[in-house]
Amino acid sequence: MIRKEEVYRIGVFNKPHGVKGELAFTFTDDIFDRSDCDYLICLIDGIFVPFFVEEYRFRSDSTALVKLEDVDTADEARRFTNVEVYFPVKYCQEDIDAGSRHMAWDYFVGFRVEDIHHGLLGEVSYVDDSTSNVLFVIAGKSGERLVPVSEDLIRHVDRAGRVITMELPEGLLDL
């Protein structure tokens, strides 16, 4: 069984493309193109299910057409509409270890965030990358907080323990 901490979200399947089972795929990380992993993981009815990729081709820098194995018609592909797509962390360990800028910030959803001055802030529930200033949305005891995602503010990342230690500027948490 695949657990949530073993994967991170890289996009969503949109609608079928054509009649041979291809799916339009909007992605936030093209790790599937840079790694040796030959499958993607879909969140179906709350369960992470792997599907082997038969082939794919890029349409733009954020969309691709994907053909999954054993999905051969538009009707079969239609059941994947709006399904979230995940990627196994074990296949992107080199990117993580190297601190690659290719790594999507969504990888950190579910990590606890601690500040060296204020202690535990909560857990990353979402990453807002809708603007050039990427923000962690942190759910904690004092409600939801927005914290800028900046390598300058991150002091340590414990990937095994799923903890991000940050040093936030004075007054940021008061906003």
C-alpha positions in Angstrom: 0.0 0.0 0.0 1.3 3.4 -0.9 1.4 6.0 1.9 1.0 9.7 1.6 4.5 10.4 2.8 6.0 8.3 0.0 4.6 10.5 -2.7 4.1 14.2 -3.6 1.6 15.8 -5.9 2.8 16.8 -9.3 -0.4 17.7 -11.1 -3.8 16.6 -12.3 -5.3 14.8 -15.2 -7.8 16.9 -17.0 -9.9 15.4 -19.8 -9.4 12.7 -22.4 -7.7 13.7 -25.6 -8.7 11.9 -28.7 -10.2 8.5 -28.8 -7.3 6.2 -28.0 -7.2 6.8 -24.2 -4.8 9.8 -24.0 -5.2 12.2 -21.1 -4.4 15.9 -20.9 -2.1 16.3 -17.9 -1.4 19.7 -16.2 1.8 19.3 -14.1 3.7 21.5 -11.6 6.8 19.3 -11.8 8.2 17.5 -14.8 10.1 15.0 -12.6 8.4 12.2 -14.5 10.5 13.2 -17.5 13.8 13.5 -15.6 13.7 10.2 -13.7 13.7 6.5 -14.4 10.3 5.9 -12.9 7.9 4.4 -15.5 4.7 4.9 -13.5 2.6 7.7 -12.0 0.3 7.4 -9.0 -3.3 8.5 -9.0 -5.4 9.3 -6.0 -8.6 7.4 -6.7 -11.3 7.2 -4.0 -8.7 8.1 -1.3 -6.3 5.4 -2.3 -3.0 5.9 -4.1 -3.0 3.6 -7.2 0.0 3.3 -9.6 -0.5 3.3 -13.3 2.3 2.5 -15.8 2.9 5.2 -18.5 2.9 3.8 -22.0 4.0 7.1 -23.5 3.7 10.9 -23.2 4.5 14.0 -25.1 4.7 17.6 -24.0 2.2 20.2 -25.3 3.7 23.2 -23.3 5.9 23.8 -20.3 3.0 22.8 -18.0 0.9 20.3 -19.9 1.4 17.0 -21.5 -0.6 14.2 -23.2 -0.2 11.0 -21.3 -1.2 7.5 -22.4 -1.6 5.0 -19.5 -1.2 1.3 -20.0 -4.6 -0.5 -20.4 -6.4 2.7 -20.9 -7.3 2.5 -24.6 -10.5 4.4 -25.1 -11.9 7.9 -24.4 -14.5 6.3 -22.1 -11.8 4.5 -20.0 -9.8 7.7 -19.9 -12.8 9.8 -18.8 -12.7 8.1 -15.3 -9.4 9.9 -14.8 -10.8 13.4 -15.3 -9.8 15.7 -12.4 -7.8 12.9 -10.7 -4.7 14.2 -8.8 -1.4 12.8 -9.9 1.5 12.0 -7.6 5.1 10.9 -8.0 7.1 8.5 -5.7 9.6 10.4 -3.6 12.1 7.5 -3.9 12.6 8.3 -7.6 13.5 11.9 -7.0 15.9 11.4 -4.1 18.8 12.8 -6.2 16.9 16.0 -6.9 16.0 16.3 -3.2 19.6 15.6 -2.0 21.1 18.1 -4.4 18.5 20.7 -3.4 17.5 20.9 -7.0 15.5 23.9 -8.0 13.5 21.5 -10.2 11.9 20.0 -7.1 8.3 21.2 -6.7 7.4 22.9 -3.5 4.4 20.6 -3.3 6.7 17.9 -2.0 6.7 19.7 1.4 2.9 19.4 1.9 2.4 17.4 5.1 5.8 18.5 6.6 5.7 20.1 10.1 7.2 23.7 10.2 9.2 24.9 13.2 10.6 28.3 13.7 13.8 28.5 15.7 12.4 31.4 17.8 8.7 30.4 18.1 8.7 26.6 18.0 6.1 24.5 16.1 4.0 26.6 13.8 1.9 23.7 12.3 1.8 21.6 9.2 2.1 22.7 5.5 -1.4 22.1 4.2 -1.0 23.7 0.8 1.6 25.6 -1.3 0.4 28.8 -2.9 2.4 29.3 -6.1 -0.1 31.4 -7.9 2.3 34.4 -7.7 6.0 34.8 -8.0 6.2 34.8 -4.2 5.5 31.2 -3.2 3.9 30.7 0.2 3.5 27.8 2.6 0.0 27.7 3.9 0.5 26.4 7.4 -2.4 25.0 9.5 -1.7 25.2 13.3 -3.3 25.8 16.6 -3.5 29.6 16.0 -5.2 29.1 12.6 -3.9 29.3 9.1 -0.7 31.2 8.5 1.1 32.2 5.3 4.8 31.9 5.3 7.1 32.9 2.4 8.9 30.0 0.9 12.5 31.1 0.6 15.7 29.1 0.8 17.1 32.1 2.9 14.6 31.4 5.6 14.9 27.6 5.7 17.6 26.5 8.1 17.2 22.7 7.9 15.0 20.1 6.3 14.6 16.7 8.0 13.1 14.6 5.2 12.9 11.4 7.2 11.1 13.2 10.1 9.2 15.5 7.7 10.2 18.7 9.5 11.2 22.1 8.1 13.1 24.3 10.5 12.9 28.0 9.5 14.2 31.3 10.9 11.5 33.8 10.2 12.1 37.5 10.4 10.9 39.3 13.6 7.2 40.4 13.3 6.4 38.1 10.3 4.1 35.9 12.4 2.3 39.0 13.7 0.9 39.9 10.3 
